[in-house]
């Protein structure tokens, strides 16, 4: 008998069925969807596998990890894992894994959709027609642009950045990128050009963010960086909200340092009380952290998470370990 404790809101019968497809032994399951520290400490003590919370409401702390007597894996069923104390896991030699880049394709499509919608002023046009207006000339005066011939700057050439690069082939877009590591294979295959961070901001018509949240990337786009960008440029964040200084972004959009922004992520989610939500007259688009959450991607995510749990329970090599 092995024990699996799940913090994600997955119904126990469904979780049991999913686990039975990757592990033939007997499994005891406990699903906890509210942060009750005492109950959690008791539950994880003899757990073999912990499934993290994809809603990020229940953290996995060092205190929890210290009482885990036989844990083989903390599996996060998402790409993000900022609510898990990975540094503590490293010290305690506990494997923490995410699902790698299985939703990168969905995020890339969402990113390109954002860019086209901003360039074409899609939301303005939609709302104008609903208001019984027919603003053809007015739209031209606002500025409606093509993606063709633009320079697209990608911050982070990981799985998402690579999928964006791949999907921009054939659009006649010049692709530049910044990452802490050169992606020579992407340069050779897709013609992407490496730039340092500041040069990328200066040259790009579109800047899309595909970086993890770390101490180095937190607040990476602030007032200084927004002022470096072209006044005609647009900023897209499908990574983590805290990478962008939201107060600086509000100021940049109001004072037209940049031409527009699209955000799928926010520093606080949902962004209740955020001044970003007051930018009704600016060229902005928001979505509720769903870029990587298509139906197809959800299936890939749960499948990858379950297969990794199966590997851990069978004593095989675990994939996508982020706590090394």
Phi and psi in degrees as GROMACS dihedral restraints (atoms count N, CA, C in turn):
[ dihedral_restraints ]
;  ai    aj    ak    al  type     phi  dphi    fc
    3     4     5     6     1  -114.3    20    10
    4     5     6     7     1   158.7    20    10
    6     7     8     9     1  -119.9    20    10
    7     8     9    10     1   133.2    20    10
    9    10    11    12     1  -120.6    20    10
   10    11    12    13     1   125.1    20    10
   12    13    14    15     1  -107.9    20    10
   13    14    15    16     1   126.4    20    10
   15    16    17    18     1  -118.0    20    10
   16    17    18    19     1   126.5    20    10
   18    19    20    21     1   -97.2    20    10
   19    20    21    22     1   -10.6    20    10
   21    22    23    24     1   -79.5    20    10
   22    23    24    25     1   149.9    20    10
   24    25    26    27     1   -76.6    20    10
   25    26    27    28     1    70.2    20    10
   27    28    29    30     1  -113.4    20    10
   28    29    30    31     1   127.4    20    10
   30    31    32    33     1   -60.4    20    10
   31    32    33    34     1   139.1    20    10
   33    34    35    36     1   -57.7    20    10
   34    35    36    37     1   -43.4    20    10
   36    37    38    39     1   -61.7    20    10
   37    38    39    40     1   -39.0    20    10
   39    40    41    42     1   -65.9    20    10
   40    41    42    43     1   -43.5    20    10
   42    43    44    45     1   -63.1    20    10
   43    44    45    46     1   -39.0    20    10
   45    46    47    48     1   -62.7    20    10
   46    47    48    49     1   -43.1    20    10
   48    49    50    51     1   -64.1    20    10
   49    50    51    52     1   -41.5    20    10
   51    52    53    54     1   -63.8    20    10
   52    53    54    55     1   -44.0    20    10
   54    55    56    57     1   -67.9    20    10
   55    56    57    58     1   -32.0    20    10
   57    58    59    60     1   -65.6    20    10
   58    59    60    61     1   -21.2    20    10
   60    61    62    63     1   -79.4    20    10
   61    62    63    64     1   -13.5    20    10
   63    64    65    66     1  -120.9    20    10
   64    65    66    67     1   -10.6    20    10
   66    67    68    69     1  -146.0    20    10
   67    68    69    70     1   127.1    20    10
   69    70    71    72     1   -88.6    20    10
   70    71    72    73     1   -11.3    20    10
   72    73    74    75     1   -79.8    20    10
   73    74    75    76     1   179.0    20    10
   75    76    77    78     1   -78.6    20    10
   76    77    78    79     1   137.1    20    10
   78    79    80    81     1  -129.4    20    10
   79    80    81    82     1   128.8    20    10
   81    82    83    84     1   -95.7    20    10
   82    83    84    85     1   132.1    20    10
   84    85    86    87     1  -119.7    20    10
   85    86    87    88     1   135.8    20    10
   87    88    89    90     1  -131.3    20    10
   88    89    90    91     1   120.9    20    10
   90    91    92    93     1  -104.0    20    10
   91    92    93    94     1   125.1    20    10
   93    94    95    96     1  -123.1    20    10
   94    95    96    97     1   118.6    20    10
   96    97    98    99     1  -114.3    20    10
   97    98    99   100     1     3.6    20    10
   99   100   101   102     1  -125.8    20    10
  100   101   102   103     1   144.6    20    10
  102   103   104   105     1   -78.2    20    10
  103   104   105   106     1    97.2    20    10
  105   106   107   108     1  -122.6    20    10
  106   107   108   109     1    96.6    20    10
  108   109   110   111     1   -57.1    20    10
  109   110   111   112     1   -43.6    20    10
  111   112   113   114     1   -64.5    20    10
  112   113   114   115     1   -42.9    20    10
  114   115   116   117     1   -64.5    20    10
  115   116   117   118     1   -41.0    20    10
  117   118   119   120     1   -63.8    20    10
  118   119   120   121     1   -44.4    20    10
  120   121   122   123     1   -60.5    20    10
  121   122   123   124     1   -38.5    20    10
  123   124   125   126     1   -70.3    20    10
  124   125   126   127     1   -39.3    20    10
  126   127   128   129     1   -69.5    20    10
  127   128   129   130     1   -40.5    20    10
  129   130   131   132     1   -81.9    20    10
  130   131   132   133     1   -12.8    20    10
  132   133   134   135     1   -54.4    20    10
  133   134   135   136     1   -44.9    20    10
  135   136   137   138     1  -112.4    20    10
  136   137   138   139     1    23.1    20    10
  138   139   140   141     1   -81.4    20    10
  139   140   141   142     1   141.4    20    10
  141   142   143   144     1   -88.0    20    10
  142   143   144   145     1   -32.9    20    10
  144   145   146   147     1  -138.7    20    10
  145   146   147   148     1   137.2    20    10
  147   148   149   150     1  -111.0    20    10
  148   149   150   151     1   129.0    20    10
  150   151   152   153     1  -102.2    20    10
  151   152   153   154     1   117.8    20    10
  153   154   155   156     1   -68.1    20    10
  154   155   156   157     1   170.5    20    10
  156   157   158   159     1   -92.0    20    10
  157   158   159   160     1   113.7    20    10
  159   160   161   162     1   -73.6    20    10
  160   161   162   163     1    -8.4    20    10
  162   163   164   165     1   -90.1    20    10
  163   164   165   166     1    -6.4    20    10
  165   166   167   168     1    65.4    20    10
  166   167   168   169     1    17.8    20    10
  168   169   170   171     1   -83.9    20    10
  169   170   171   172     1   -30.0    20    10
  171   172   173   174     1  -106.5    20    10
  172   173   174   175     1   112.9    20    10
  174   175   176   177     1   -77.6    20    10
  175   176   177   178     1   159.6    20    10
  177   178   179   180     1  -114.1    20    10
  178   179   180   181     1   106.3    20    10
  180   181   182   183     1  -100.3    20    10
  181   182   183   184     1   168.8    20    10
  183   184   185   186     1   -61.7    20    10
  184   185   186   187     1   -37.0    20    10
  186   187   188   189     1   -59.8    20    10
  187   188   189   190     1   -41.6    20    10
  189   190   191   192     1   -65.2    20    10
  190   191   192   193     1   -45.6    20    10
  192   193   194   195     1   -62.2    20    10
  193   194   195   196     1   -34.6    20    10
  195   196   197   198     1   -67.2    20    10
  196   197   198   199     1   -21.9    20    10
  198   199   200   201     1   -95.5    20    10
  199   200   201   202     1    -6.3    20    10
  201   202   203   204     1   -72.9    20    10
  202   203   204   205     1   113.2    20    10
  204   205   206   207     1   -88.4    20    10
  205   206   207   208     1   -25.3    20    10
  207   208   209   210     1  -144.8    20    10
  208   209   210   211     1    24.9    20    10
  210   211   212   213     1   -64.6    20    10
  211   212   213   214     1   134.0    20    10
  213   214   215   216     1  -100.9    20    10
  214   215   216   217     1   -23.1    20    10
  216   217   218   219     1  -165.3    20    10
  217   218   219   220     1   136.8    20    10
  219   220   221   222     1  -106.1    20    10
  220   221   222   223     1   109.4    20    10
  222   223   224   225     1  -104.4    20    10
  223   224   225   226     1   117.8    20    10
  225   226   227   228     1   -93.4    20    10
  226   227   228   229     1   121.0    20    10
  228   229   230   231     1   -85.0    20    10
  229   230   231   232     1    53.2    20    10
  231   232   233   234     1  -166.3    20    10
  232   233   234   235     1   174.3    20    10
  234   235   236   237     1   -76.8    20    10
  235   236   237   238     1   -42.8    20    10
  237   238   239   240     1   -75.9    20    10
  238   239   240   241     1   147.1    20    10
  240   241   242   243     1  -148.3    20    10
  241   242   243   244     1    30.6    20    10
  243   244   245   246     1   -68.3    20    10
  244   245   246   247     1   -16.2    20    10
  246   247   248   249     1   -86.3    20    10
  247   248   249   250     1    -0.4    20    10
  249   250   251   252     1  -106.3    20    10
  250   251   252   253     1   130.3    20    10
  252   253   254   255     1   -76.5    20    10
  253   254   255   256     1    86.2    20    10
  255   256   257   258     1   -67.6    20    10
  256   257   258   259     1   -35.1    20    10
  258   259   260   261     1   -62.5    20    10
  259   260   261   262     1   -39.9    20    10
  261   262   263   264     1   -65.3    20    10
  262   263   264   265     1   -39.7    20    10
  264   265   266   267     1   -62.1    20    10
  265   266   267   268     1   -39.0    20    10
  267   268   269   270     1   -61.2    20    10
  268   269   270   271     1   -46.0    20    10
  270   271   272   273     1   -63.3    20    10
  271   272   273   274     1   -37.3    20    10
  273   274   275   276     1   -91.8    20    10
  274   275   276   277     1     2.1    20    10
  276   277   278   279     1    59.4    20    10
  277   278   279   280     1    43.1    20    10
  279   280   281   282     1  -107.1    20    10
  280   281   282   283     1   122.8    20    10
  282   283   284   285     1   -69.0    20    10
  283   284   285   286     1   127.9    20    10
  285   286   287   288     1  -117.4    20    10
  286   287   288   289     1   128.3    20    10
  288   289   290   291     1  -129.1    20    10
  289   290   291   292     1   146.6    20    10
  291   292   293   294     1  -106.8    20    10
  292   293   294   295     1  -158.9    20    10
  294   295   296   297     1  -108.5    20    10
  295   296   297   298     1    19.2    20    10
  297   298   299   300     1    63.7    20    10
  298   299   300   301     1  -142.0    20    10
  300   301   302   303     1  -104.2    20    10
  301   302   303   304     1    34.2    20    10
  303   304   305   306     1   -68.3    20    10
  304   305   306   307     1   -18.7    20    10
  306   307   308   309     1  -105.0    20    10
  307   308   309   310     1    11.3    20    10
  309   310   311   312     1   -61.7    20    10
  310   311   312   313     1   -37.8    20    10
  312   313   314   315     1   -59.2    20    10
  313   314   315   316     1   -46.1    20    10
  315   316   317   318     1   -62.4    20    10
  316   317   318   319     1   -42.0    20    10
  318   319   320   321     1   -64.2    20    10
  319   320   321   322     1   -40.1    20    10
  321   322   323   324     1   -62.8    20    10
  322   323   324   325     1   -44.6    20    10
  324   325   326   327     1   -61.3    20    10
  325   326   327   328     1   -42.7    20    10
  327   328   329   330     1   -62.3    20    10
  328   329   330   331     1   -40.1    20    10
  330   331   332   333     1   -61.8    20    10
  331   332   333   334     1   -46.5    20    10
  333   334   335   336     1   -68.8    20    10
  334   335   336   337     1   -37.1    20    10
  336   337   338   339     1   -59.2    20    10
  337   338   339   340     1   -44.9    20    10
  339   340   341   342     1   -56.3    20    10
  340   341   342   343     1   -47.9    20    10
  342   343   344   345     1   -61.4    20    10
  343   344   345   346     1   -46.7    20    10
  345   346   347   348     1   -64.3    20    10
  346   347   348   349     1   -41.5    20    10
  348   349   350   351     1   -63.4    20    10
  349   350   351   352     1   -38.8    20    10
  351   352   353   354     1   -69.9    20    10
  352   353   354   355     1   -45.4    20    10
  354   355   356   357     1   -64.0    20    10
  355   356   357   358     1   -38.2    20    10
  357   358   359   360     1   -89.1    20    10
  358   359   360   361     1    -0.8    20    10
  360   361   362   363     1    54.0    20    10
  361   362   363   364     1    46.2    20    10
  363   364   365   366     1   -62.4    20    10
  364   365   366   367     1   -45.4    20    10
  366   367   368   369     1   -65.3    20    10
  367   368   369   370     1   -39.4    20    10
  369   370   371   372     1   -62.0    20    10
  370   371   372   373     1   -46.0    20    10
  372   373   374   375     1   -61.7    20    10
  373   374   375   376     1   -43.3    20    10
  375   376   377   378     1   -60.5    20    10
  376   377   378   379     1   -50.4    20    10
  378   379   380   381     1   -66.3    20    10
  379   380   381   382     1   -32.7    20    10
  381   382   383   384     1   -63.5    20    10
  382   383   384   385     1   -44.7    20    10
  384   385   386   387     1   -65.9    20    10
  385   386   387   388     1   -40.9    20    10
  387   388   389   390     1   -61.8    20    10
  388   389   390   391     1   -29.5    20    10
  390   391   392   393     1   -84.1    20    10
  391   392   393   394     1    11.2    20    10
  393   394   395   396     1    66.0    20    10
  394   395   396   397     1    30.8    20    10
  396   397   398   399     1  -104.3    20    10
  397   398   399   400     1   165.5    20    10
  399   400   401   402     1  -140.4    20    10
  400   401   402   403     1    75.2    20    10
  402   403   404   405     1   -94.6    20    10
  403   404   405   406     1    66.1    20    10
  405   406   407   408     1   -70.6    20    10
  406   407   408   409     1   -53.9    20    10
  408   409   410   411     1   -67.9    20    10
  409   410   411   412     1   -37.4    20    10
  411   412   413   414     1   -62.2    20    10
  412   413   414   415     1   -37.9    20    10
  414   415   416   417     1   -63.3    20    10
  415   416   417   418     1   -40.7    20    10
  417   418   419   420     1   -62.6    20    10
  418   419   420   421     1   -38.5    20    10
  420   421   422   423     1   -67.9    20    10
  421   422   423   424     1   -32.6    20    10
  423   424   425   426     1   -67.2    20    10
  424   425   426   427     1   -33.8    20    10
  426   427   428   429     1   106.4    20    10
  427   428   429   430     1   105.1    20    10
  429   430   431   432     1  -120.4    20    10
  430   431   432   433     1   125.2    20    10
  432   433   434   435     1  -126.6    20    10
  433   434   435   436     1   159.4    20    10
  435   436   437   438     1   -92.1    20    10
  436   437   438   439     1   155.5    20    10
  438   439   440   441     1   -77.8    20    10
  439   440   441   442     1   -28.0    20    10
  441   442   443   444     1   -51.8    20    10
  442   443   444   445     1   132.0    20    10
  444   445   446   447     1    80.7    20    10
  445   446   447   448     1    -2.4    20    10
  447   448   449   450     1   -81.8    20    10
  448   449   450   451     1   161.0    20    10
  450   451   452   453     1  -102.6    20    10
  451   452   453   454     1   120.9    20    10
  453   454   455   456     1  -106.1    20    10
  454   455   456   457     1   120.3    20    10
  456   457   458   459     1  -100.1    20    10
  457   458   459   460     1   123.3    20    10
  459   460   461   462     1  -106.8    20    10
  460   461   462   463     1   120.3    20    10
  462   463   464   465     1   -95.4    20    10
  463   464   465   466     1   103.5    20    10
  465   466   467   468     1   104.8    20    10
  466   467   468   469     1   104.0    20    10
  468   469   470   471     1  -102.4    20    10
  469   470   471   472     1    50.3    20    10
  471   472   473   474     1   -87.5    20    10
  472   473   474   475     1  -150.9    20    10
  474   475   476   477     1   -59.5    20    10
  475   476   477   478     1   -44.7    20    10
  477   478   479   480     1   -68.1    20    10
  478   479   480   481     1   -46.4    20    10
  480   481   482   483     1   -58.8    20    10
  481   482   483   484     1   -39.0    20    10
  483   484   485   486     1   -66.9    20    10
  484   485   486   487     1   -39.3    20    10
  486   487   488   489     1   -67.4    20    10
  487   488   489   490     1   -37.8    20    10
  489   490   491   492     1   -63.0    20    10
  490   491   492   493     1   -46.8    20    10
  492   493   494   495     1   -56.6    20    10
  493   494   495   496     1   -46.6    20    10
  495   496   497   498     1   -61.1    20    10
  496   497   498   499     1   -43.1    20    10
  498   499   500   501     1   -79.7    20    10
  499   500   501   502     1   -10.3    20    10
  501   502   503   504     1   -89.8    20    10
  502   503   504   505     1    -3.7    20    10
  504   505   506   507     1   -65.8    20    10
  505   506   507   508     1   134.2    20    10
  507   508   509   510     1    94.3    20    10
  508   509   510   511     1    -9.5    20    10
  510   511   512   513     1   -89.4    20    10
  511   512   513   514     1    -3.1    20    10
  513   514   515   516     1    56.8    20    10
  514   515   516   517     1    47.7    20    10
  516   517   518   519     1  -109.4    20    10
  517   518   519   520     1   136.9    20    10
  519   520   521   522     1   -84.2    20    10
  520   521   522   523     1   126.0    20    10
  522   523   524   525     1  -110.3    20    10
  523   524   525   526     1   124.0    20    10
  525   526   527   528     1  -121.3    20    10
  526   527   528   529     1   157.2    20    10
  528   529   530   531     1  -148.7    20    10
  529   530   531   532     1   157.1    20    10
  531   532   533   534     1  -129.3    20    10
  532   533   534   535     1   134.4    20    10
  534   535   536   537     1  -154.1    20    10
  535   536   537   538     1   160.6    20    10
  537   538   539   540     1   -70.9    20    10
  538   539   540   541     1   -16.8    20    10
  540   541   542   543     1  -122.8    20    10
  541   542   543   544     1   136.9    20    10
  543   544   545   546     1   -67.0    20    10
  544   545   546   547     1   135.9    20    10
  546   547   548   549     1  -105.3    20    10
  547   548   549   550     1    77.1    20    10
  549   550   551   552     1   -60.2    20    10
  550   551   552   553     1   -34.8    20    10
  552   553   554   555     1   -64.7    20    10
  553   554   555   556     1   -37.1    20    10
  555   556   557   558     1   -70.5    20    10
  556   557   558   559     1   -38.2    20    10
  558   559   560   561     1   -60.7    20    10
  559   560   561   562     1   -45.3    20    10
  561   562   563   564     1   -71.5    20    10
  562   563   564   565     1   -40.7    20    10
  564   565   566   567     1   -78.2    20    10
  565   566   567   568     1   -39.6    20    10
  567   568   569   570     1  -116.6    20    10
  568   569   570   571     1    -1.5    20    10
  570   571   572   573     1    75.1    20    10
  571   572   573   574     1    17.1    20    10
  573   574   575   576     1   -68.1    20    10
  574   575   576   577     1   146.6    20    10
  576   577   578   579     1  -114.9    20    10
  577   578   579   580     1   132.8    20    10
  579   580   581   582     1   -77.7    20    10
  580   581   582   583     1   139.6    20    10
  582   583   584   585     1  -136.1    20    10
  583   584   585   586     1   152.8    20    10
  585   586   587   588     1   -72.3    20    10
  586   587   588   589     1   166.1    20    10
  588   589   590   591     1   -56.5    20    10
  589   590   591   592     1   -49.3    20    10
  591   592   593   594     1   -66.9    20    10
  592   593   594   595     1   -40.0    20    10
  594   595   596   597     1   -63.4    20    10
  595   596   597   598     1   -39.3    20    10
  597   598   599   600     1   -60.5    20    10
  598   599   600   601     1   -44.7    20    10
  600   601   602   603     1   -62.7    20    10
  601   602   603   604     1   -39.7    20    10
  603   604   605   606     1   -68.1    20    10
  604   605   606   607     1   -37.0    20    10
  606   607   608   609     1   -89.2    20    10
  607   608   609   610     1   -22.7    20    10
  609   610   611   612     1   -81.0    20    10
  610   611   612   613     1   141.3    20    10
  612   613   614   615     1   -88.0    20    10
  613   614   615   616     1   -30.0    20    10
  615   616   617   618     1  -130.3    20    10
  616   617   618   619     1   130.5    20    10
  618   619   620   621     1  -118.6    20    10
  619   620   621   622     1   120.9    20    10
  621   622   623   624     1  -117.6    20    10
  622   623   624   625     1   138.9    20    10
  624   625   626   627     1  -103.5    20    10
  625   626   627   628     1   126.4    20    10
  627   628   629   630     1  -137.3    20    10
  628   629   630   631     1    46.5    20    10
  630   631   632   633     1  -109.2    20    10
  631   632   633   634     1   152.3    20    10
  633   634   635   636     1   -75.1    20    10
  634   635   636   637     1   159.7    20    10
  636   637   638   639     1   -85.7    20    10
  637   638   639   640     1   116.6    20    10
  639   640   641   642     1  -134.4    20    10
  640   641   642   643     1   175.8    20    10
  642   643   644   645     1   -62.2    20    10
  643   644   645   646     1   -28.9    20    10
  645   646   647   648     1   -76.8    20    10
  646   647   648   649     1   -32.4    20    10
  648   649   650   651     1   -94.7    20    10
  649   650   651   652     1   -14.3    20    10
  651   652   653   654     1   -61.3    20    10
  652   653   654   655     1   123.7    20    10
  654   655   656   657     1    69.7    20    10
  655   656   657   658     1    21.6    20    10
  657   658   659   660     1   -63.0    20    10
  658   659   660   661     1   -34.3    20    10
  660   661   662   663     1  -105.2    20    10
  661   662   663   664     1   103.2    20    10
  663   664   665   666     1  -123.5    20    10
  664   665   666   667     1  -160.2    20    10
  666   667   668   669     1   -60.1    20    10
  667   668   669   670     1   -44.7    20    10
  669   670   671   672     1   -59.6    20    10
  670   671   672   673     1   -46.0    20    10
  672   673   674   675     1   -69.0    20    10
  673   674   675   676     1   -38.7    20    10
  675   676   677   678     1   -66.5    20    10
  676   677   678   679     1   -32.1    20    10
  678   679   680   681     1   -74.0    20    10
  679   680   681   682     1   -24.5    20    10
  681   682   683   684     1   -71.2    20    10
  682   683   684   685     1   -32.2    20    10
  684   685   686   687     1   -66.4    20    10
  685   686   687   688     1   157.9    20    10
  687   688   689   690     1   -62.9    20    10
  688   689   690   691     1   148.3    20    10
  690   691   692   693     1   -68.6    20    10
  691   692   693   694     1   -17.7    20    10
  693   694   695   696     1   -95.2    20    10
  694   695   696   697     1     1.5    20    10
  696   697   698   699     1   -83.2    20    10
  697   698   699   700     1   158.0    20    10
  699   700   701   702     1  -122.2    20    10
  700   701   702   703     1   149.5    20    10
  702   703   704   705     1  -116.8    20    10
  703   704   705   706     1   132.4    20    10
  705   706   707   708     1  -124.1    20    10
  706   707   708   709     1   126.0    20    10
  708   709   710   711     1  -120.7    20    10
  709   710   711   712     1   109.8    20    10
  711   712   713   714     1  -118.4    20    10
  712   713   714   715     1    18.3    20    10
  714   715   716   717     1  -102.2    20    10
  715   716   717   718     1   -89.9    20    10
  717   718   719   720     1  -139.6    20    10
  718   719   720   721     1   137.6    20    10
  720   721   722   723     1   -58.9    20    10
  721   722   723   724     1   -36.3    20    10
  723   724   725   726     1   -70.1    20    10
  724   725   726   727     1    -9.5    20    10
  726   727   728   729     1   -69.5    20    10
  727   728   729   730     1   -26.5    20    10
  729   730   731   732     1  -107.7    20    10
  730   731   732   733     1   132.0    20    10
  732   733   734   735     1   -73.0    20    10
  733   734   735   736     1   105.4    20    10
  735   736   737   738     1   -66.6    20    10
  736   737   738   739     1   -34.7    20    10
  738   739   740   741     1   -64.2    20    10
  739   740   741   742     1   -41.7    20    10
  741   742   743   744     1   -64.9    20    10
  742   743   744   745     1   -38.2    20    10
  744   745   746   747     1   -66.0    20    10
  745   746   747   748     1   -40.9    20    10
  747   748   749   750     1   -58.3    20    10
  748   749   750   751     1   -46.6    20    10
  750   751   752   753     1   -62.6    20    10
  751   752   753   754     1   -42.7    20    10
  753   754   755   756     1   -62.1    20    10
  754   755   756   757     1   -38.9    20    10
  756   757   758   759     1   -75.3    20    10
  757   758   759   760     1   -40.0    20    10
  759   760   761   762     1   -66.4    20    10
  760   761   762   763     1   -39.9    20    10
  762   763   764   765     1   -94.7    20    10
  763   764   765   766     1     5.3    20    10
  765   766   767   768     1    61.0    20    10
  766   767   768   769     1    39.3    20    10
  768   769   770   771     1   -68.0    20    10
  769   770   771   772     1   -34.4    20    10
  771   772   773   774     1  -127.8    20    10
  772   773   774   775     1   166.6    20    10
  774   775   776   777     1   -89.6    20    10
  775   776   777   778     1   -18.2    20    10
  777   778   779   780     1   178.8    20    10
  778   779   780   781     1   169.9    20    10
  780   781   782   783     1  -152.8    20    10
  781   782   783   784     1   149.6    20    10
  783   784   785   786     1  -132.3    20    10
  784   785   786   787     1   127.9    20    10
  786   787   788   789     1  -127.0    20    10
  787   788   789   790     1   128.8    20    10
  789   790   791   792     1  -102.0    20    10
  790   791   792   793     1   -11.4    20    10
  792   793   794   795     1  -132.8    20    10
  793   794   795   796     1   152.3    20    10
  795   796   797   798     1  -137.5    20    10
  796   797   798   799     1   158.3    20    10
  798   799   800   801     1   -61.8    20    10
  799   800   801   802     1   -38.0    20    10
  801   802   803   804     1  -122.0    20    10
  802   803   804   805     1   129.6    20    10
  804   805   806   807     1  -126.3    20    10
  805   806   807   808     1   127.3    20    10
  807   808   809   810     1   -67.3    20    10
  808   809   810   811     1   156.8    20    10
  810   811   812   813     1   -83.5    20    10
  811   812   813   814     1    52.6    20    10
  813   814   815   816     1   -61.7    20    10
  814   815   816   817     1   130.9    20    10
  816   817   818   819     1    80.6    20    10
  817   818   819   820     1    -1.1    20    10
  819   820   821   822     1   -69.6    20    10
  820   821   822   823     1   137.4    20    10
  822   823   824   825     1   -68.0    20    10
  823   824   825   826     1   -16.8    20    10
  825   826   827   828     1   -59.4    20    10
  826   827   828   829     1   -35.2    20    10
  828   829   830   831     1   -73.2    20    10
  829   830   831   832     1    -6.3    20    10
  831   832   833   834     1   -93.1    20    10
  832   833   834   835     1     0.3    20    10
  834   835   836   837     1   -85.8    20    10
  835   836   837   838     1    53.6    20    10
  837   838   839   840     1   -70.5    20    10
  838   839   840   841     1   -28.5    20    10
  840   841   842   843     1   -93.6    20    10
  841   842   843   844     1     2.4    20    10
  843   844   845   846     1  -101.1    20    10
  844   845   846   847     1   165.0    20    10
  846   847   848   849     1   -83.4    20    10
  847   848   849   850     1    80.5    20    10
  849   850   851   852     1  -130.7    20    10
  850   851   852   853     1   150.0    20    10
  852   853   854   855     1  -135.3    20    10
  853   854   855   856     1   136.7    20    10
  855   856   857   858     1  -124.4    20    10
  856   857   858   859     1   149.6    20    10
  858   859   860   861     1  -140.8    20    10
  859   860   861   862     1   154.4    20    10
  861   862   863   864     1   -87.3    20    10
  862   863   864   865     1    60.9    20    10
  864   865   866   867     1    54.2    20    10
  865   866   867   868     1    54.8    20    10
  867   868   869   870     1  -123.4    20    10
  868   869   870   871     1     7.4    20    10
  870   871   872   873     1   -56.0    20    10
  871   872   873   874     1   -38.6    20    10
  873   874   875   876     1  -101.9    20    10
  874   875   876   877     1    18.6    20    10
  876   877   878   879     1  -117.3    20    10
  877   878   879   880     1    40.8    20    10
  879   880   881   882     1   -69.2    20    10
  880   881   882   883     1   163.7    20    10
  882   883   884   885     1   -59.3    20    10
  883   884   885   886     1   -41.0    20    10
  885   886   887   888     1   -64.7    20    10
  886   887   888   889     1   -42.2    20    10
  888   889   890   891     1   -66.7    20    10
  889   890   891   892     1   -38.4    20    10
  891   892   893   894     1   -58.8    20    10
  892   893   894   895     1   -41.6    20    10
  894   895   896   897     1   -64.6    20    10
  895   896   897   898     1   -42.2    20    10
  897   898   899   900     1   -64.4    20    10
  898   899   900   901     1   -38.8    20    10
  900   901   902   903     1   -64.2    20    10
  901   902   903   904     1   -50.5    20    10
  903   904   905   906     1   -67.0    20    10
  904   905   906   907     1   -35.4    20    10
  906   907   908   909     1   -64.7    20    10
  907   908   909   910     1   -44.5    20    10
  909   910   911   912     1   -66.4    20    10
  910   911   912   913     1   -40.6    20    10
  912   913   914   915     1   -63.0    20    10
  913   914   915   916     1   -45.3    20    10
  915   916   917   918     1   -64.7    20    10
  916   917   918   919     1   -42.3    20    10
  918   919   920   921     1   -62.9    20    10
  919   920   921   922     1   -36.5    20    10
  921   922   923   924     1   -67.3    20    10
  922   923   924   925     1   -39.3    20    10
  924   925   926   927     1   -62.5    20    10
  925   926   927   928     1   -42.4    20    10
  927   928   929   930     1   -58.6    20    10
  928   929   930   931     1   -42.3    20    10
  930   931   932   933     1   -59.8    20    10
  931   932   933   934     1   -45.5    20    10
  933   934   935   936     1   -62.8    20    10
  934   935   936   937     1   -43.7    20    10
  936   937   938   939     1   -70.0    20    10
  937   938   939   940     1   -28.2    20    10
  939   940   941   942     1   -88.9    20    10
  940   941   942   943     1    -1.9    20    10
  942   943   944   945     1    78.7    20    10
  943   944   945   946     1    22.7    20    10
  945   946   947   948     1   -95.6    20    10
  946   947   948   949     1   172.8    20    10
  948   949   950   951     1   -67.2    20    10
  949   950   951   952     1   133.3    20    10
  951   952   953   954     1   -89.5    20    10
  952   953   954   955     1   138.5    20    10
  954   955   956   957     1   -95.0    20    10
  955   956   957   958     1   161.4    20    10
  957   958   959   960     1    58.6    20    10
  958   959   960   961     1    35.5    20    10
  960   961   962   963     1   -72.4    20    10
  961   962   963   964     1   126.0    20    10
  963   964   965   966     1  -108.2    20    10
  964   965   966   967     1     1.6    20    10
  966   967   968   969     1  -106.7    20    10
  967   968   969   970     1    20.8    20    10
